[in-house]
Amino acid sequence: MSSLDRKYTAGGGEVALLLTLLFALVGIPAILYVLASAGHALTPRTAPLPTGYWERSLGVVTGDLPWRTTEIVLAATLGLVAAALFVLWGITRHQKAQRNVKHDRAAPRMATVRDVAPFTQKQAKAKAARFGVDTPGVMLGKMVRGGHTLYASWEDTLLHIWGTRTGKTTSQAAPSIIEAPGPVIATSNKRDLSDLTRDIRAADGDVWVFDPQGVAGEKPTWWWNPLTYVTDSERAAEMANNFAAGSRDVGAKGDGHFDSAGKDLLAGLLLAAAVGGEPIERVHYWLTRSTDETPALLLDEHGWTKEADSVASTIHQPEKYRGSVYSTALQMAACLKNEKIAAWVNPLRPDDDRPQFDPQSFVHGKHTLYALSKEGAGTAGPLVTALTVATVTAAEEHAVTQRGGRLATPMLCVLDEAANVCRWMNLPNLYSHYGSRGIVVSTFLQSWSQGVDVWGESGMRKLFSTANVVTYGGNVKEEGYLKMLSELIGKYTYTSVSSSKQKDSGSTSRQDATDDIMSVADLSALPKGRAVMFGSGARAVLLRTIPIDHRPYAEASRASEEAHNRPTVDTVDHEPTAPAAEPVAPEPAGNRWAALVKE
């Protein structure tokens, strides 16, 4: 018997028997008393009614107060009303049973509304008001116990570990994007997130879709220069580190020495291209020519002498060693050789008039950036990570200039499929810091091991511990992780009753015991529509998630999804009226995706 069964089966028969006896001894005599009194009031008897309670209530049984037509009609009417109420109760119970699941039995043993008070709508709204924001925060769901809606505030960071087909996109990621009061950046490896939300977001700001691998079928009608982020050697090293992490298969092992040397070389070349005003594709060009001293000369010319010496030292190494370092760095920068990707991060020609994405301008408005990529060969993941880091860094720099050092209007960063398309290596170290800047980072993983593959065991534990809100949405089968969650949820105490009978005697013993509120098996089988939330300073709580179809903007979201899932009309069939096929740069204040995509 599982812990969920044991908690609510013990003592059920005894309670039912007790209620039946109580109704027989108290309820039936009371009903008979009322019927006798009401019948006499409607049609007075010739003899007065007995004044005693039992004489009047049991008179029909003893024959001292036989029922007349009046009492029979009243009894029949009362029976019909009771039957109708019973049917209504049965229908309501059936509907409730359809909404409820077995796991809901654990809710009474988990947090009360008082335990999670900081996450209730009232307190989240009060906190948002202090920041000048109308929206309470990121809605997480409704408590199964009590029905109160819970929110993550605009100074919280979130971590969601939900397996596949658990509704994380429709109940968490997409609604949070739609409801965000300020700028949003969202990463994903599928188009559903952008399809569900982009038209709604476009009503209040510009929408940019970075889609170098054609996940959503977007064309490169704008571009972004990754090297605008590389302003010093530290940022160059960070970008190289993220390139290294994003270019390899999960769990792949490399050579520690050559990995380090390759990242150093790549960082040097990125900095050289940045200070020299070169496009990022030049980095790949240099990596295929291991004796080209141009990057070292550019670094030295612009005052980066130590970095120049480092690059020059690698170039002057023996051919075998130099070749190993260059090939390692080349593998890290493999995404730069993809021609489809190149159009998104390089100017097409010297007079390229496509709009250029500027992270500093982006964070000042209610704009939206979707960064899409697929994992595997040819992935644009390193560039998705670089774009995410550049945008969030711009938000952080802008926050420093604001009152209190935080953004006046919070920014939401939804890292969906973070372990696949946005391997941000420094993320665990920054999580606790971003909340205080008004940058709400919401990271989605499919399992604990996914995070370990990217950040290592210690990094994943740091991410888990520093997140203000952690949710688990089910369909994870990792015993170690589920056991940790089970222990965090806690235990409950129950009384175990055992009886033994012998020929002439019997005995009953009672013993207190403890069990997990939700066992590993219970958590593994958590159904869709339920999530367990762990909030800072609060006990675990069971939530009923609210999908996008049950939110006020359901129709608008559905229309957005349908609009972007329609087949694209082939441009060959178009009238040849358009040199309009060439993208035209709009005014700086406006760059809506609808205005940019010209068929």
FIBAKOL-710904 format. One record per residue (C-alpha): residue in three letters; x, y, z. Coordinates in steps of 0.1 Angstrom, whole numbers, padded with zeros to 4 digits, m for minus. Layout:
REM FIBAKOL-710904
rest px py pz
Ala X Y Z
...
REM end
This chain:
REM FIBAKOL-710904
rest px py pz
Met 0000 0000 0000
Ser 0014 0034 m0010
Ser 0017 0063 0014
Leu m0012 0081 m0004
Asp m0035 0051 0001
Arg m0025 0045 0038
Lys m0032 0081 0048
Tyr m0068 0080 0039
Thr m0081 0044 0041
Ala m0074 0038 0078
Gly m0105 0043 0099
Gly m0129 0049 0070
Gly m0152 0020 0079
Glu m0154 0029 0115
Val m0164 0065 0107
Ala m0191 0053 0083
Leu m0205 0030 0109
Leu m0205 0057 0136
Leu m0223 0081 0113
Thr m0250 0055 0104
Leu m0256 0048 0141
Leu m0258 0085 0149
Phe m0284 0091 0121
Ala m0305 0061 0133
Leu m0305 0073 0170
Val m0308 0110 0164
Gly m0317 0119 0129
Ile m0347 0096 0123
Pro m0365 0106 0156
Ala m0359 0143 0148
Ile m0374 0139 0113
Leu m0405 0121 0128
Tyr m0409 0149 0154
Val m0408 0176 0127
Leu m0433 0158 0105
Ala m0458 0153 0134
Ser m0455 0189 0144
Ala m0458 0203 0109
Gly m0488 0180 0101
His m0506 0192 0132
Ala m0499 0228 0123
Leu m0514 0223 0088
Thr m0543 0201 0098
Pro m0550 0202 0135
Arg m0558 0169 0152
Thr m0588 0165 0174
Ala m0566 0155 0203
Pro m0536 0177 0214
Leu m0501 0165 0205
Pro m0479 0149 0232
Thr m0455 0174 0247
Gly m0427 0150 0252
Tyr m0400 0147 0225
Trp m0399 0109 0224
Glu m0437 0105 0227
Arg m0442 0129 0197
Ser m0414 0116 0175
Leu m0421 0078 0181
Gly m0459 0081 0182
Val m0462 0067 0147
Val m0442 0037 0157
Thr m0461 0030 0189
Gly m0495 0037 0173
Asp m0503 0065 0197
Leu m0499 0091 0169
Pro m0508 0075 0136
Trp m0500 0094 0104
Arg m0527 0109 0083
Thr m0527 0119 0047
Thr m0511 0152 0057
Glu m0481 0136 0073
Ile m0477 0111 0044
Val m0477 0140 0018
Leu m0452 0158 0039
Ala m0430 0127 0042
Ala m0432 0121 0005
Thr m0423 0157 m0003
Leu m0394 0156 0022
Gly m0382 0124 0006
Leu m0383 0139 m0029
Val m0363 0169 m0018
Ala m0338 0147 0000
Ala m0335 0125 m0031
Ala m0329 0156 m0053
Leu m0303 0169 m0030
Phe m0286 0135 m0029
Val m0285 0134 m0067
Leu m0271 0169 m0068
Trp m0245 0159 m0043
Gly m0236 0129 m0063
Ile m0231 0149 m0095
Thr m0210 0175 m0077
Arg m0189 0148 m0061
His m0184 0131 m0095
Gln m0173 0163 m0111
Lys m0150 0171 m0082
Ala m0136 0135 m0085
Gln m0129 0141 m0121
Arg m0109 0172 m0113
Asn m0091 0157 m0083
Val m0065 0130 m0085
Lys m0052 0105 m0060
His m0022 0127 m0053
Asp m0045 0154 m0039
Arg m0048 0133 m0008
Ala m0014 0145 0002
Ala m0023 0182 0001
Pro m0038 0183 0037
Arg m0005 0170 0050
Met 0015 0198 0032
Ala 0017 0235 0035
Thr m0012 0257 0046
Val m0019 0291 0032
Arg m0002 0306 0062
Asp 0030 0286 0055
Val 0032 0300 0020
Ala 0019 0335 0028
Pro 0047 0354 0009
Phe 0036 0337 m0023
Thr m0001 0345 m0020
Gln m0017 0370 m0043
Lys m0022 0396 m0015
Gln 0014 0397 m0005
Ala 0028 0393 m0040
Lys 0006 0422 m0051
Ala 0018 0444 m0022
Lys 0054 0437 m0031
Ala 0048 0444 m0068
Ala 0031 0477 m0058
Arg 0063 0488 m0040
Phe 0081 0483 m0073
Gly 0054 0502 m0092
Val 0041 0471 m0111
Asp 0005 0461 m0114
Thr 0010 0424 m0121
Pro 0015 0404 m0088
Gly 0042 0382 m0103
Val 0047 0349 m0121
Met 0015 0328 m0115
Leu 0024 0293 m0105
Gly m0010 0277 m0099
Lys m0037 0272 m0073
Met m0032 0254 m0040
Val m0050 0220 m0040
Arg m0056 0227 m0003
Gly m0077 0258 m0001
Gly m0076 0270 m0038
His m0054 0301 m0031
Thr m0034 0313 m0061
Leu 0003 0314 m0056
Tyr 0029 0337 m0073
Ala 0066 0341 m0076
Ser 0073 0378 m0069
Trp 0093 0401 m0092
Glu 0124 0396 m0071
Asp 0124 0358 m0072
Thr 0143 0335 m0095
Leu 0127 0302 m0105
Leu 0138 0266 m0114
His 0113 0242 m0130
Ile 0121 0205 m0134
Trp 0093 0190 m0155
Gly 0096 0159 m0176
Thr 0082 0157 m0212
Arg 0045 0161 m0218
Thr 0037 0176 m0185
Gly 0023 0209 m0197
Lys 0052 0232 m0187
Thr 0049 0253 m0219
Thr 0011 0259 m0217
Ser 0008 0262 m0179
Gln 0041 0279 m0169
Ala 0064 0293 m0197
Ala 0039 0308 m0221
Pro 0015 0324 m0195
Ser 0045 0340 m0178
Ile 0056 0356 m0210
Ile 0022 0369 m0218
Glu 0017 0383 m0183
Ala 0052 0399 m0180
Pro 0050 0437 m0175
Gly 0084 0444 m0191
Pro 0109 0431 m0215
Val 0111 0393 m0221
Ile 0137 0370 m0235
Ala 0127 0334 m0241
Thr 0148 0305 m0254
Ser 0135 0272 m0268
Asn 0141 0244 m0292
Lys 0105 0245 m0305
Arg 0083 0271 m0321
Asp 0053 0265 m0298
Leu 0064 0291 m0272
Ser 0067 0319 m0297
Asp 0035 0309 m0316
Leu 0014 0310 m0285
Thr 0026 0344 m0273
Arg 0041 0366 m0300
Asp 0010 0383 m0313
Ile m0001 0392 m0278
Arg 0033 0406 m0269
Ala 0035 0425 m0303
Ala 0006 0446 m0292
Asp 0028 0464 m0266
Gly 0063 0463 m0280
Asp 0087 0450 m0307
Val 0091 0413 m0312
Trp 0124 0398 m0324
Val 0127 0361 m0334
Phe 0163 0348 m0336
Asp 0159 0317 m0356
Pro 0191 0308 m0374
Gln 0182 0271 m0378
Gly 0146 0277 m0391
Val 0128 0263 m0360
Ala 0099 0288 m0366
Gly 0106 0294 m0403
Glu 0118 0330 m0398
Lys 0140 0348 m0423
Pro 0170 0368 m0413
Thr 0153 0402 m0418
Trp 0175 0416 m0389
Trp 0209 0407 m0374
Trp 0229 0409 m0342
Asn 0266 0413 m0338
Pro 0278 0391 m0309
Leu 0310 0410 m0308
Thr 0293 0441 m0294
Tyr 0292 0422 m0261
Val 0329 0415 m0262
Thr 0342 0447 m0246
Asp 0371 0432 m0226
Ser 0391 0400 m0221
Glu 0367 0388 m0193
Arg 0337 0389 m0216
Ala 0356 0372 m0244
Ala 0366 0344 m0220
Glu 0329 0340 m0209
Met 0317 0338 m0245
Ala 0344 0313 m0254
Asn 0334 0292 m0223
Asn 0297 0292 m0234
Phe 0307 0283 m0270
Ala 0327 0254 m0257
Ala 0298 0241 m0236
Gly 0272 0246 m0263
Ser 0292 0230 m0291
Arg 0296 0196 m0275
Asp 0272 0167 m0270
Val 0259 0163 m0235
Gly 0283 0142 m0214
Ala 0311 0143 m0240
Lys 0346 0142 m0225
Gly 0375 0162 m0238
Asp 0412 0167 m0231
Gly 0415 0190 m0201
His 0447 0207 m0213
Phe 0437 0212 m0249
Asp 0402 0223 m0239
Ser 0417 0250 m0217
Ala 0441 0261 m0244
Gly 0414 0260 m0270
Lys 0391 0283 m0250
Asp 0420 0307 m0243
Leu 0427 0309 m0280
Leu 0390 0313 m0290
Ala 0387 0341 m0264
Gly 0417 0358 m0278
Leu 0404 0357 m0314
Leu 0369 0369 m0303
Leu 0385 0399 m0286
Ala 0407 0405 m0317
Ala 0377 0406 m0340
Ala 0358 0428 m0316
Val 0386 0455 m0312
Gly 0395 0452 m0349
Gly 0359 0459 m0361
Glu 0357 0425 m0379
Pro 0326 0404 m0382
Ile 0324 0373 m0360
Glu 0328 0350 m0391
Arg 0364 0362 m0392
Val 0371 0342 m0361
His 0363 0310 m0379
Tyr 0385 0322 m0408
Trp 0415 0327 m0385
Leu 0409 0293 m0369
Thr 0414 0276 m0403
Arg 0447 0294 m0407
Ser 0468 0286 m0377
Thr 0498 0307 m0388
Asp 0479 0339 m0395
Glu 0492 0365 m0371
Thr 0465 0391 m0379
Pro 0446 0386 m0346
Ala 0478 0390 m0325
Leu 0486 0422 m0344
Leu 0451 0436 m0339
Leu 0453 0429 m0302
Asp 0487 0445 m0299
Glu 0476 0475 m0319
His 0446 0482 m0296
Gly 0466 0478 m0264
Trp 0457 0442 m0254
Thr 0494 0432 m0252
Lys 0490 0402 m0228
Glu 0462 0388 m0250
Ala 0483 0394 m0281
Asp 0512 0376 m0265
Ser 0490 0346 m0256
Val 0477 0343 m0292
Ala 0511 0347 m0307
Ser 0525 0321 m0283
Thr 0500 0296 m0296
Ile 0508 0305 m0332
His 0545 0299 m0327
Gln 0541 0265 m0310
Pro 0553 0234 m0328
Glu 0530 0224 m0356
Lys 0516 0193 m0339
Tyr 0507 0211 m0306
Arg 0494 0242 m0325
Gly 0472 0220 m0347
Ser 0456 0203 m0316
Val 0448 0237 m0300
Tyr 0434 0252 m0332
Ser 0413 0221 m0340
Thr 0399 0222 m0304
Ala 0390 0258 m0307
Leu 0376 0253 m0342
Gln 0352 0226 m0329
Met 0340 0250 m0302
Ala 0333 0277 m0329
Ala 0317 0252 m0353
Cys 0284 0271 m0354
Leu 0302 0300 m0372
Lys 0307 0280 m0403
Asn 0270 0274 m0409
Glu 0259 0297 m0437
Lys 0223 0298 m0425
Ile 0235 0310 m0391
Ala 0260 0335 m0406
Ala 0233 0357 m0420
Trp 0219 0363 m0385
Val 0252 0374 m0369
Asn 0271 0390 m0398
Pro 0263 0419 m0422
Leu 0254 0406 m0456
Arg 0273 0434 m0473
Pro 0290 0467 m0463
Asp 0258 0487 m0468
Asp 0235 0461 m0452
Asp 0205 0481 m0441
Arg 0188 0454 m0421
Pro 0179 0465 m0385
Gln 0206 0455 m0360
Phe 0194 0442 m0326
Asp 0207 0464 m0298
Pro 0203 0448 m0263
Gln 0207 0482 m0246
Ser 0177 0496 m0264
Phe 0157 0464 m0260
Val 0157 0465 m0222
His 0141 0499 m0221
Gly 0107 0489 m0234
Lys 0081 0461 m0233
His 0098 0442 m0261
Thr 0102 0404 m0266
Leu 0131 0384 m0279
Tyr 0127 0347 m0288
Ala 0160 0329 m0293
Leu 0154 0295 m0310
Ser 0178 0267 m0317
Lys 0179 0229 m0321
Glu 0205 0207 m0304
Gly 0227 0183 m0323
Ala 0250 0189 m0353
Gly 0250 0225 m0366
Thr 0234 0238 m0335
Ala 0231 0275 m0330
Gly 0230 0270 m0292
Pro 0263 0289 m0285
Leu 0249 0320 m0302
Val 0215 0316 m0284
Thr 0235 0316 m0252
Ala 0256 0345 m0263
Leu 0225 0365 m0272
Thr 0208 0357 m0239
Val 0239 0367 m0219
Ala 0243 0399 m0238
Thr 0207 0409 m0233
Val 0205 0400 m0196
Thr 0239 0418 m0190
Ala 0224 0449 m0207
Ala 0194 0447 m0184
Glu 0218 0444 m0154
Glu 0237 0475 m0165
His 0205 0494 m0170
Ala 0193 0484 m0135
Val 0224 0500 m0119
Thr 0213 0533 m0132
Gln 0178 0529 m0117
Arg 0165 0537 m0082
Gly 0176 0511 m0058
Gly 0198 0494 m0084
Arg 0169 0474 m0098
Leu 0149 0477 m0130
Ala 0119 0499 m0126
Thr 0099 0474 m0147
Pro 0111 0438 m0141
Met 0126 0418 m0170
Leu 0116 0381 m0174
Cys 0141 0356 m0188
Val 0125 0323 m0197
Leu 0152 0297 m0203
Asp 0132 0268 m0218
Glu 0152 0238 m0227
Ala 0182 0255 m0210
Ala 0203 0223 m0210
Asn 0199 0218 m0247
Val 0200 0253 m0263
Cys 0212 0278 m0237
Arg 0241 0263 m0217
Trp 0250 0294 m0197
Met 0279 0282 m0176
Asn 0280 0310 m0151
Leu 0242 0309 m0144
Pro 0243 0292 m0110
Asn 0267 0318 m0097
Leu 0244 0347 m0109
Tyr 0210 0333 m0098
Ser 0208 0349 m0064
His 0221 0382 m0078
Tyr 0196 0387 m0106
Gly 0165 0387 m0083
Ser 0178 0418 m0065
Arg 0182 0436 m0099
Gly 0146 0430 m0110
Ile 0157 0403 m0135
Val 0134 0373 m0130
Val 0152 0342 m0145
Ser 0130 0311 m0150
Thr 0149 0280 m0160
Phe 0133 0249 m0173
Leu 0149 0214 m0173
Gln 0135 0180 m0181
Ser 0154 0163 m0153
Trp 0180 0168 m0126
Ser 0207 0149 m0146
Gln 0202 0174 m0175
Gly 0214 0201 m0152
Val 0243 0180 m0139
Asp 0255 0174 m0174
Val 0258 0211 m0180
Trp 0268 0226 m0146
Gly 0281 0195 m0127
Glu 0267 0182 m0095
Ser 0278 0211 m0074
Gly 0266 0237 m0099
Met 0232 0220 m0101
Arg 0229 0220 m0064
Lys 0238 0256 m0062
Leu 0212 0264 m0089
Phe 0186 0244 m0069
Ser 0195 0260 m0036
Thr 0197 0297 m0048
Ala 0164 0296 m0067
Asn 0136 0313 m0046
Val 0110 0291 m0062
Val 0115 0255 m0074
Thr 0086 0235 m0090
Tyr 0085 0198 m0099
Gly 0059 0189 m0126
Gly 0062 0152 m0128
Asn 0075 0125 m0153
Val 0110 0123 m0138
Lys 0122 0088 m0130
Glu 0155 0096 m0112
Glu 0153 0079 m0078
Gly 0180 0101 m0062
Tyr 0164 0133 m0071
Leu 0129 0121 m0062
Lys 0141 0109 m0029
Met 0155 0143 m0022
Leu 0122 0159 m0030
Ser 0103 0134 m0009
Glu 0125 0142 0021
Leu 0120 0179 0015
Ile 0082 0175 0015
Gly 0085 0157 0048
Lys 0068 0129 0067
Tyr 0035 0125 0086
Thr 0025 0104 0117
Tyr m0003 0079 0116
Thr m0016 0052 0139
Ser m0013 0016 0129
Val m0040 m0007 0143
Ser m0036 m0044 0144
Ser m0060 m0070 0159
Ser m0055 m0107 0168
Lys m0081 m0132 0178
Gln m0077 m0165 0196
Lys m0102 m0191 0206
Asp m0114 m0175 0238
Ser m0099 m0140 0236
Gly m0088 m0112 0213
Ser m0065 m0082 0215
Thr m0060 m0049 0196
Ser m0028 m0029 0195
Arg m0022 0006 0183
Gln 0012 0020 0173
Asp 0023 0054 0160
Ala 0044 0053 0128
Thr 0057 0077 0102
Asp 0056 0077 0065
Asp 0065 0100 0036
Ile 0038 0124 0027
Met 0047 0117 m0010
Ser 0070 0087 m0017
Val 0094 0084 m0046
Ala 0068 0063 m0064
Asp 0041 0090 m0058
Leu 0063 0117 m0072
Ser 0073 0097 m0102
Ala 0036 0092 m0110
Leu 0026 0128 m0104
Pro m0001 0134 m0130
Lys m0003 0162 m0155
Gly m0021 0192 m0140
Arg m0003 0189 m0106
Ala 0030 0204 m0094
Val 0049 0205 m0062
Met 0063 0239 m0052
Phe 0092 0246 m0029
Gly 0094 0283 m0019
Ser 0121 0300 0001
Gly 0112 0298 0038
Ala 0080 0278 0032
Arg 0069 0242 0033
Ala 0062 0223 0001
Val 0028 0228 m0014
Leu 0008 0208 m0040
Leu m0005 0230 m0068
Arg m0032 0226 m0094
Thr m0017 0242 m0126
Ile m0036 0266 m0147
Pro m0031 0260 m0185
Ile m0033 0289 m0210
Asp m0067 0276 m0221
His m0081 0286 m0187
Arg m0067 0321 m0186
Pro m0083 0354 m0198
Tyr m0063 0356 m0230
Ala m0069 0320 m0241
Glu m0087 0330 m0274
Ala m0060 0356 m0283
Ser m0033 0330 m0277
Arg m0051 0304 m0298
Ala m0054 0329 m0326
Ser m0017 0337 m0324
Glu m0008 0300 m0326
Glu m0031 0294 m0356
Ala m0018 0325 m0374
His 0018 0313 m0372
Asn 0011 0276 m0380
Arg m0005 0284 m0414
Pro 0014 0273 m0445
Thr 0037 0299 m0459
Val 0028 0311 m0494
Asp 0056 0306 m0519
Thr 0070 0339 m0529
Val 0072 0327 m0566
Asp 0034 0331 m0568
His 0036 0367 m0557
Glu 0032 0396 m0581
Pro 0066 0410 m0590
Thr 0058 0443 m0574
Ala 0083 0442 m0548
Pro 0117 0452 m0546
Ala 0098 0452 m0513
Ala 0114 0417 m0509
Glu 0145 0436 m0497
Pro 0141 0443 m0459
Val 0138 0480 m0452
Ala 0152 0494 m0419
Pro 0123 0510 m0399
Glu 0126 0540 m0377
Pro 0147 0534 m0346
Ala 0116 0535 m0323
Gly 0098 0507 m0341
Asn 0108 0473 m0353
Arg 0078 0450 m0350
Trp 0083 0416 m0365
Ala 0051 0422 m0385
Ala 0066 0451 m0403
Leu 0099 0433 m0410
Val 0087 0401 m0426
Lys 0079 0410 m0462
Glu 0067 0382 m0483
REM end
